[in-house]
Amino acid sequence: MASDTAPQPPPNGALPLNGTDPSSATDTNGETAATSTKLSADEIALYDRQIRLWGAQAQERIRSAKVLLVSLRALGTEIAKNLTLAGISSLTIIDDEPVTEDDLGAQFFLREEDIGKPRAEAAIPRIQELNPRVQVQADGGKDALIAKDPTYYNGFDCIIACDHDMMTLSTINTCARLVGRPFYAAGIHGFYGYIFTDLVNHEFVIEREVSNRPTQAGALETLTRSVVSVTNKKEPSGKNLETVKKTETYCPLLLANSSPLPPDVTSNRRKLKQVPPLLPCLRAVFEFQRDYSHLPSIQNQQDLAVFTTLATNKARELMLPPETLRADFLRSFIQNIGAEITPTAAFVGGRLSEDVINVLGKREQPIQNFALFDGDTLEGRIYCLYTMPPELAMSLNPLPMDGMQMDMGGMDMAGFGMPDMNGFAQMPNMPMGDFQGMPMGNGNGIDGNGNGIQPPADSAQDGHPAANEAAQQQGVVPPS
């Protein structure tokens, strides 16, 4: 990940640290940076270490990339910093909220004299200082963005939305998907954070040593990932290398938020016990925001009662063991909801930026599709929460007119029901890079008829005693 200071070329034309000429840096196809891209000599010197890390062709793609960033709170600030330092072409920021005193403690681009100014416009001059080669601009606020035609998103190579409710995220995701653009959603709640990715259909390249089991072109590795092609070459050192092009298929946020855990997790008791309680809690936050248009407040006993019930229901829907939703975690998460903590923003923003750079450069395995971070334990997980999008299912097997029902390997398309996971390929967890293994449904505990917040029933007691204990200690459920 890029450092916190603007990249500097080697002084007086000196060679970089590894003692080689930057003009001879090679990309994944063995071509030199000077001949395979249009990078200038000073750009090669400026981005030398990045070119050596992911290749000249990838750096050229990054240099031409235009990114849309929706929100510039603590998390968005970290992402803006990292992508600007990486050398993208342009960064357009959507955030016209006025700067407050609270912003000053979580965002290093803002100063006291900026209070009252639109957040993006106040921060842009300092973002620009990081890398004058990157065009940084503001383009209004969230409401104006939501009202735009989806063709607006055609002007960007990647869309990132941070710290928004499910409806806002889903609307932006839908527009990005309509024009085939990669979409990221992310958010933090105090010590906890998440990243969601919808790259629609993404091709990428991995270069590695040939193993004892050579990779087969056309092989289906998982439900969402397949091998497109394989190219072998022999290094002068004698190593046999293979360049593998793969493709990943994604689903939108709304489907992922109600998808079950992958079968390799649900069929394995040990893996199921390792699923963090953060997952059902995030789903509960999304549903609470959808129904009440605000985050649950720790000062409001009814909010806490509803949230406790929602989290319990979400854990049950995911088939998690009763001990997953522990009382201590539930208390901690409730206390963290809506808070901005700079270290969490740095971790989550750094990991998201790393993935965006890989996606823009078409290098390495991207996140598929939910990454969770627990700052209390410094643990993370990635889970593939995938349901085949209806349009993809229909393209693979046209929908019969009789009864509007079809069978897609267990997929019930009547009402786009949930898939039968018994026939799905196993989905291994993937490491989170910087996180060293960094690890959303419909609850029944609230009244959806506009009758206001209802007291929780006995759902917290039904299979999840820890949730009931947490609720009692918060004072939202009377002890039985």
C-alpha positions as CSV (number, residue, x, y, z in Angstrom):
1,M,0.0,0.0,0.0
2,A,1.2,3.5,-0.8
3,S,2.9,5.4,2.0
4,D,1.5,8.6,3.6
5,T,3.8,10.9,1.8
6,A,3.9,11.8,-1.9
7,P,6.1,9.5,-4.0
8,Q,9.5,11.0,-4.8
9,P,11.9,10.1,-7.7
10,P,15.4,9.0,-6.9
11,P,17.6,12.1,-6.3
12,N,19.9,13.2,-9.1
13,G,19.0,10.3,-11.3
14,A,20.3,7.8,-8.8
15,L,19.3,4.2,-9.2
16,P,16.6,2.8,-7.0
17,L,17.3,0.8,-3.9
18,N,17.7,-2.5,-5.6
19,G,20.3,-1.1,-7.9
20,T,18.6,-1.6,-11.3
21,D,17.6,1.0,-13.8
22,P,13.8,1.7,-13.6
23,S,13.6,1.9,-17.4
24,S,14.3,-1.8,-17.4
25,A,11.4,-2.8,-15.1
26,T,9.4,-5.6,-16.6
27,D,5.7,-6.3,-16.6
28,T,4.0,-9.7,-16.4
29,N,4.6,-10.3,-20.1
30,G,8.3,-9.7,-19.9
31,E,8.2,-6.4,-21.7
32,T,10.0,-3.4,-20.5
33,A,8.2,-0.5,-18.9
34,A,9.6,2.0,-21.5
35,T,8.3,0.0,-24.5
36,S,5.1,-1.6,-23.2
37,T,3.4,1.5,-21.8
38,K,3.3,5.2,-22.3
39,L,4.7,6.0,-18.9
40,S,7.2,8.9,-19.1
41,A,10.7,8.6,-17.6
42,D,9.9,10.7,-14.6
43,E,6.7,8.7,-14.0
44,I,8.8,5.5,-14.1
45,A,11.1,7.0,-11.5
46,L,8.2,8.4,-9.5
47,Y,6.3,5.1,-9.3
48,D,9.4,2.8,-9.4
49,R,8.5,0.7,-6.4
50,Q,4.9,0.3,-7.5
51,I,6.0,-0.8,-11.0
52,R,8.3,-3.4,-9.5
53,L,5.5,-4.6,-7.3
54,W,2.7,-5.0,-9.9
55,G,4.3,-4.4,-13.3
56,A,4.3,-1.5,-15.8
57,Q,1.1,-2.5,-17.6
58,A,-0.8,-2.5,-14.3
59,Q,0.7,0.9,-13.4
60,E,-0.4,2.3,-16.8
61,R,-4.0,1.1,-16.2
62,I,-3.9,2.6,-12.7
63,R,-2.6,5.9,-14.1
64,S,-5.5,6.1,-16.5
65,A,-8.2,5.1,-14.0
66,K,-11.0,7.5,-12.9
67,V,-12.5,6.8,-9.5
68,L,-15.7,8.0,-7.9
69,L,-15.7,8.2,-4.1
70,V,-19.0,8.8,-2.3
71,S,-18.3,10.2,1.2
72,L,-15.2,11.7,2.7
73,R,-15.5,10.8,6.4
74,A,-12.7,8.9,8.2
75,L,-12.8,5.9,5.9
76,G,-13.2,7.8,2.7
77,T,-10.3,10.0,3.8
78,E,-8.0,7.0,4.0
79,I,-9.1,5.7,0.6
80,A,-8.6,9.1,-1.0
81,K,-5.1,9.3,0.4
82,N,-4.1,5.8,-0.8
83,L,-5.5,6.0,-4.3
84,T,-4.1,9.5,-4.9
85,L,-0.6,8.3,-3.8
86,A,-1.0,5.3,-6.1
87,G,-1.2,7.6,-9.1
88,I,-4.8,7.2,-10.5
89,S,-5.8,9.6,-13.2
90,S,-8.7,11.4,-11.3
91,L,-10.6,11.2,-8.1
92,T,-14.1,12.7,-8.0
93,I,-15.6,13.1,-4.5
94,I,-19.3,13.2,-3.6
95,D,-19.7,14.9,-0.2
96,D,-21.2,18.3,0.4
97,E,-21.9,17.8,4.1
98,P,-20.6,20.7,6.2
99,V,-17.5,20.1,8.2
100,T,-18.1,19.8,11.9
101,E,-15.8,19.8,14.9
102,D,-16.2,16.0,15.1
103,D,-14.7,15.7,11.6
104,L,-11.5,17.3,12.8
105,G,-10.7,14.3,15.1
106,A,-11.1,11.7,12.4
107,Q,-9.9,13.3,9.1
108,F,-6.4,14.6,8.6
109,F,-7.3,16.7,5.5
110,L,-9.5,19.1,7.5
111,R,-8.6,22.1,9.7
112,E,-10.5,24.2,12.2
113,E,-10.9,27.0,9.6
114,D,-12.8,24.5,7.4
115,I,-15.8,24.2,9.8
116,G,-19.0,24.9,8.0
117,K,-17.5,24.4,4.5
118,P,-18.6,21.5,2.2
119,R,-16.5,18.5,3.3
120,A,-15.1,17.5,-0.1
121,E,-14.3,21.1,-1.2
122,A,-12.5,21.8,2.1
123,A,-10.3,18.7,1.8
124,I,-9.4,18.7,-1.9
125,P,-6.5,21.2,-1.7
126,R,-4.7,19.0,0.8
127,I,-5.4,15.8,-1.1
128,Q,-4.1,17.4,-4.2
129,E,-0.8,18.2,-2.5
130,L,-0.1,14.5,-2.1
131,N,0.2,14.0,-5.8
132,P,-0.2,16.9,-8.2
133,R,-0.5,14.5,-11.1
134,V,-3.9,13.3,-9.9
135,Q,-6.9,15.5,-10.8
136,V,-9.1,15.8,-7.6
137,Q,-12.5,17.4,-7.8
138,A,-15.8,17.6,-5.9
139,D,-19.2,17.0,-7.6
140,G,-22.0,17.8,-5.2
141,G,-23.6,15.7,-2.6
142,K,-25.3,12.3,-2.2
143,D,-28.9,13.4,-3.0
144,A,-27.8,14.9,-6.3
145,L,-25.9,11.8,-7.1
146,I,-28.9,9.5,-6.5
147,A,-30.9,11.6,-8.8
148,K,-28.4,11.3,-11.7
149,D,-29.0,9.0,-14.7
150,P,-27.0,5.7,-14.5
151,T,-25.0,6.9,-17.6
152,Y,-23.2,9.3,-15.2
153,Y,-21.3,6.3,-13.9
154,N,-19.9,5.6,-17.3
155,G,-17.3,8.2,-16.7
156,F,-15.6,6.2,-14.0
157,D,-13.6,3.0,-13.8
158,C,-14.5,2.3,-10.2
159,I,-17.2,3.5,-7.7
160,I,-16.6,3.4,-4.0
161,A,-19.3,4.3,-1.4
162,C,-18.6,4.5,2.3
163,D,-20.6,4.7,5.5
164,H,-24.1,4.8,3.9
165,D,-27.3,3.0,4.6
166,M,-28.4,-0.1,2.6
167,M,-30.8,1.8,0.3
168,T,-28.2,4.3,-0.7
169,L,-25.5,1.7,-1.2
170,S,-27.9,-0.5,-3.2
171,T,-29.0,2.4,-5.5
172,I,-25.4,3.3,-6.3
173,N,-24.6,-0.4,-6.8
174,T,-27.5,-0.9,-9.2
175,C,-26.4,2.1,-11.3
176,A,-22.8,1.0,-11.4
177,R,-23.9,-2.5,-12.3
178,L,-26.1,-1.2,-15.2
179,V,-23.0,0.3,-16.8
180,G,-20.7,-2.6,-15.9
181,R,-18.5,-0.7,-13.4
182,P,-16.8,-2.2,-10.3
183,F,-18.5,-1.2,-7.1
184,Y,-17.2,-1.2,-3.5
185,A,-19.2,-0.5,-0.3
186,A,-17.5,-0.2,3.0
187,G,-18.2,1.2,6.5
188,I,-16.8,1.3,10.0
189,H,-18.5,1.2,13.4
190,G,-15.8,2.0,16.0
191,F,-13.6,-1.0,16.2
192,Y,-15.5,-2.9,13.5
193,G,-15.6,-2.6,9.7
194,Y,-16.6,-4.3,6.5
195,I,-15.9,-4.2,2.7
196,F,-18.3,-5.4,0.0
197,T,-17.3,-5.9,-3.6
198,D,-19.4,-6.2,-6.8
199,L,-17.1,-6.3,-9.8
200,V,-19.9,-7.7,-12.0
201,N,-17.6,-9.9,-14.1
202,H,-13.9,-9.4,-13.5
203,E,-10.8,-10.9,-15.3
204,F,-7.5,-10.9,-13.6
205,V,-4.1,-12.5,-13.9
206,I,-2.0,-14.4,-11.4
207,E,1.6,-15.4,-12.0
208,R,3.1,-18.3,-10.0
209,E,5.3,-21.3,-10.1
210,V,3.9,-24.3,-11.8
211,S,2.7,-26.8,-9.2
212,N,2.6,-30.6,-9.3
213,R,-1.0,-30.3,-10.6
214,P,-0.9,-28.0,-13.6
215,T,-3.8,-25.5,-14.0
216,Q,-6.3,-26.5,-16.6
217,A,-7.8,-23.8,-18.9
218,G,-11.6,-23.8,-18.6
219,A,-11.6,-25.3,-15.2
220,L,-14.3,-24.2,-12.7
221,E,-12.5,-23.5,-9.4
222,T,-15.5,-22.3,-7.4
223,L,-19.1,-21.3,-8.0
224,T,-18.0,-17.9,-9.0
225,R,-14.4,-18.4,-10.3
226,S,-13.1,-20.1,-13.4
227,V,-9.8,-20.3,-15.3
228,V,-9.8,-18.6,-18.7
229,S,-6.3,-19.4,-20.0
230,V,-2.9,-20.6,-18.9
231,T,0.5,-19.6,-20.3
232,N,3.7,-21.3,-19.3
233,K,7.3,-19.9,-19.4
234,K,10.7,-20.9,-18.1
235,E,12.8,-18.3,-16.2
236,P,16.6,-18.1,-16.8
237,S,16.9,-19.3,-13.2
238,G,15.2,-22.6,-14.2
239,K,11.9,-21.9,-12.5
240,N,8.8,-22.9,-14.4
241,L,6.2,-20.2,-14.2
242,E,2.6,-20.0,-15.3
243,T,0.5,-16.9,-16.0
244,V,-3.1,-17.8,-15.2
245,K,-6.0,-15.6,-16.4
246,K,-9.2,-16.1,-14.3
247,T,-12.6,-14.6,-14.1
248,E,-14.8,-13.9,-11.1
249,T,-18.6,-13.4,-11.2
250,Y,-20.3,-11.2,-8.6
251,C,-23.8,-10.5,-7.3
252,P,-25.2,-7.1,-6.1
253,L,-25.3,-6.0,-2.5
254,L,-29.0,-6.7,-2.0
255,L,-28.5,-10.4,-2.9
256,A,-25.3,-10.8,-1.0
257,N,-26.9,-9.3,2.1
258,S,-29.5,-12.1,2.2
259,S,-27.3,-14.9,0.9
260,P,-26.4,-17.9,3.1
261,L,-22.9,-18.7,4.1
262,P,-21.0,-20.9,1.6
263,P,-21.5,-24.6,1.9
264,D,-17.9,-25.4,2.9
265,V,-18.7,-23.3,6.0
266,T,-22.2,-24.5,6.8
267,S,-21.1,-28.1,6.5
268,N,-18.1,-27.7,8.8
269,R,-18.8,-27.2,12.5
270,R,-15.4,-25.9,13.1
271,K,-15.6,-23.2,10.4
272,L,-19.2,-22.4,11.4
273,K,-18.0,-21.7,15.0
274,Q,-15.3,-19.3,13.5
275,V,-17.9,-17.1,11.8
276,P,-17.7,-13.7,13.6
277,P,-20.8,-12.3,15.3
278,L,-20.0,-9.1,13.3
279,L,-21.8,-10.6,10.3
280,P,-25.3,-10.9,11.8
281,C,-24.8,-7.6,13.6
282,L,-24.0,-5.8,10.3
283,R,-27.1,-7.3,8.8
284,A,-29.1,-6.1,11.7
285,V,-27.8,-2.6,11.4
286,F,-28.7,-2.5,7.7
287,E,-32.3,-3.7,8.4
288,F,-32.7,-1.3,11.3
289,Q,-31.6,1.6,9.1
290,R,-33.9,0.5,6.4
291,D,-37.0,0.5,8.7
292,Y,-36.3,3.4,10.9
293,S,-34.0,5.7,8.8
294,H,-31.4,6.1,11.6
295,L,-28.8,4.1,13.4
296,P,-29.8,2.4,16.7
297,S,-28.9,4.7,19.6
298,I,-27.4,3.3,22.8
299,Q,-29.5,5.9,24.7
300,N,-32.8,4.6,23.4
301,Q,-34.0,1.4,25.1
302,Q,-36.5,0.6,22.4
303,D,-33.7,0.9,19.7
304,L,-31.6,-1.5,21.7
305,A,-34.4,-4.0,22.1
306,V,-35.2,-4.0,18.4
307,F,-31.5,-4.3,17.4
308,T,-30.9,-7.2,19.9
309,T,-33.8,-9.1,18.3
310,L,-32.7,-8.4,14.8
311,A,-29.1,-9.5,15.5
312,T,-30.5,-12.7,17.1
313,N,-32.7,-13.4,14.0
314,K,-29.8,-12.8,11.6
315,A,-27.6,-15.2,13.5
316,R,-30.3,-17.8,13.3
317,E,-30.8,-17.2,9.6
318,L,-27.1,-17.8,9.0
319,M,-27.4,-21.1,11.0
320,L,-24.7,-20.0,13.4
321,P,-24.2,-21.8,16.7
322,P,-26.0,-20.3,19.7
323,E,-22.7,-19.3,21.3
324,T,-21.7,-17.1,18.4
325,L,-23.7,-14.0,19.4
326,R,-22.0,-13.5,22.8
327,A,-23.3,-11.0,25.3
328,D,-19.9,-9.2,25.5
329,F,-19.7,-8.8,21.7
330,L,-23.2,-7.5,21.4
331,R,-22.6,-4.9,24.1
332,S,-19.4,-3.8,22.5
333,F,-20.9,-3.6,19.0
334,I,-23.9,-1.5,20.2
335,Q,-21.5,0.9,21.9
336,N,-19.5,1.3,18.7
337,I,-22.3,1.8,16.2
338,G,-21.7,5.0,14.2
339,A,-18.4,5.8,15.8
340,E,-15.3,6.7,13.7
341,I,-11.9,5.4,15.0
342,T,-8.9,6.3,12.9
343,P,-7.0,3.0,13.2
344,T,-10.0,1.0,12.0
345,A,-10.5,3.4,9.1
346,A,-6.8,3.0,8.2
347,F,-7.0,-0.8,8.3
348,V,-10.3,-1.1,6.3
349,G,-9.4,1.8,3.9
350,G,-5.9,0.3,3.3
351,R,-7.3,-3.1,2.5
352,L,-10.0,-1.7,0.2
353,S,-7.5,0.5,-1.6
354,E,-5.2,-2.5,-2.1
355,D,-8.0,-4.4,-3.7
356,V,-9.0,-1.4,-5.9
357,I,-5.4,-1.1,-7.2
358,N,-5.3,-4.9,-8.0
359,V,-8.7,-4.7,-9.8
360,L,-7.6,-1.6,-11.8
361,G,-4.4,-3.3,-12.7
362,K,-6.1,-6.6,-13.3
363,R,-3.8,-8.4,-10.9
364,E,-4.3,-10.9,-8.2
365,Q,-7.4,-12.4,-6.6
366,P,-9.9,-9.7,-5.7
367,I,-12.2,-9.9,-2.6
368,Q,-15.2,-12.1,-3.2
369,N,-17.3,-10.6,-1.7
370,F,-17.7,-9.7,2.0
371,A,-14.6,-8.8,4.1
372,L,-15.1,-8.3,7.9
373,F,-12.7,-6.7,10.3
374,D,-12.8,-7.0,14.1
375,G,-10.5,-4.4,15.7
376,D,-11.0,-5.9,19.2
377,T,-9.3,-9.2,18.1
378,L,-7.4,-7.8,15.1
379,E,-9.0,-10.7,13.1
380,G,-10.6,-10.7,9.7
381,R,-12.5,-13.0,7.4
382,I,-13.7,-13.0,3.8
383,Y,-16.9,-14.9,3.0
384,C,-18.4,-15.4,-0.4
385,L,-22.1,-14.6,0.2
386,Y,-23.3,-15.2,-3.3
387,T,-26.7,-15.7,-5.0
388,M,-26.8,-15.9,-8.7
389,P,-28.2,-12.6,-10.1
390,P,-31.6,-13.2,-11.9
391,E,-30.3,-11.8,-15.2
392,L,-27.4,-14.3,-15.2
393,A,-29.6,-17.2,-14.2
394,M,-32.0,-16.4,-17.0
395,S,-29.2,-16.0,-19.6
396,L,-27.9,-19.5,-18.7
397,N,-31.3,-21.1,-18.8
398,P,-34.2,-19.0,-20.3
399,L,-37.2,-18.7,-18.1
400,P,-40.1,-20.9,-19.2
401,M,-43.3,-19.0,-19.6
402,D,-45.3,-21.8,-18.0
403,G,-45.5,-21.1,-14.3
404,M,-42.4,-18.8,-14.3
405,Q,-40.4,-21.4,-12.6
406,M,-37.0,-22.9,-13.4
407,D,-34.3,-25.1,-11.9
408,M,-30.8,-23.7,-12.0
409,G,-28.9,-26.3,-10.0
410,G,-31.2,-25.7,-7.0
411,M,-32.0,-22.1,-7.7
412,D,-35.7,-21.4,-7.4
413,M,-36.4,-18.4,-9.6
414,A,-40.0,-18.0,-8.4
415,G,-39.7,-14.7,-6.5
416,F,-35.9,-15.2,-6.9
417,G,-35.8,-17.5,-3.9
418,M,-32.7,-18.7,-2.1
419,P,-30.6,-21.4,-3.8
420,D,-30.3,-24.9,-2.7
421,M,-26.7,-24.8,-1.5
422,N,-26.3,-28.6,-1.5
423,G,-25.3,-28.6,-5.2
424,F,-23.0,-25.6,-5.1
425,A,-19.2,-25.7,-5.3
426,Q,-17.3,-25.2,-2.2
427,M,-16.1,-21.7,-1.6
428,P,-12.8,-21.5,0.3
429,N,-12.0,-18.5,2.5
430,M,-9.4,-16.2,1.1
431,P,-6.6,-14.4,3.0
432,M,-6.9,-10.6,3.5
433,G,-3.4,-9.6,2.5
434,D,-2.5,-6.9,5.0
435,F,-4.9,-8.4,7.6
436,Q,-3.2,-11.8,7.6
437,G,-6.5,-13.6,7.0
438,M,-9.0,-10.7,7.6
439,P,-12.3,-12.1,8.0
440,M,-25.9,-9.5,5.7
441,G,-32.0,-11.4,5.4
442,N,-35.2,-10.4,7.0
443,G,-35.8,-10.3,10.7
444,N,-39.1,-11.0,12.3
445,G,-38.7,-9.0,15.5
446,I,-40.1,-5.7,14.3
447,D,-43.4,-4.4,13.0
448,G,-43.2,-3.6,9.3
449,N,-46.7,-2.1,9.1
450,G,-45.7,1.4,10.3
451,N,-46.8,0.8,13.9
452,G,-43.6,1.9,15.4
453,I,-40.9,0.0,17.3
454,Q,-42.3,-3.1,19.0
455,P,-40.8,-4.8,22.1
456,P,-38.8,-7.9,21.3
457,A,-40.5,-11.3,21.8
458,D,-38.6,-14.3,23.2
459,S,-36.4,-14.7,20.1
460,A,-33.3,-13.8,22.0
461,Q,-34.1,-16.6,24.3
462,D,-34.8,-19.0,21.5
463,G,-31.4,-20.6,20.8
464,H,-29.3,-17.5,21.6
465,P,-29.1,-17.1,25.4
466,A,-26.1,-14.9,25.0
467,A,-28.1,-12.3,23.1
468,N,-30.8,-12.4,25.8
469,E,-28.1,-11.9,28.5
470,A,-26.7,-8.9,26.6
471,A,-30.2,-7.5,26.3
472,Q,-30.8,-7.9,30.0
473,Q,-27.5,-6.2,30.9
474,Q,-28.4,-3.3,28.6
475,G,-31.7,-3.0,30.4
476,V,-33.8,-3.7,27.3
477,V,-35.2,-7.1,28.2
478,P,-36.6,-7.8,31.7
479,P,-34.9,-10.8,33.3
480,S,-37.1,-13.9,33.1
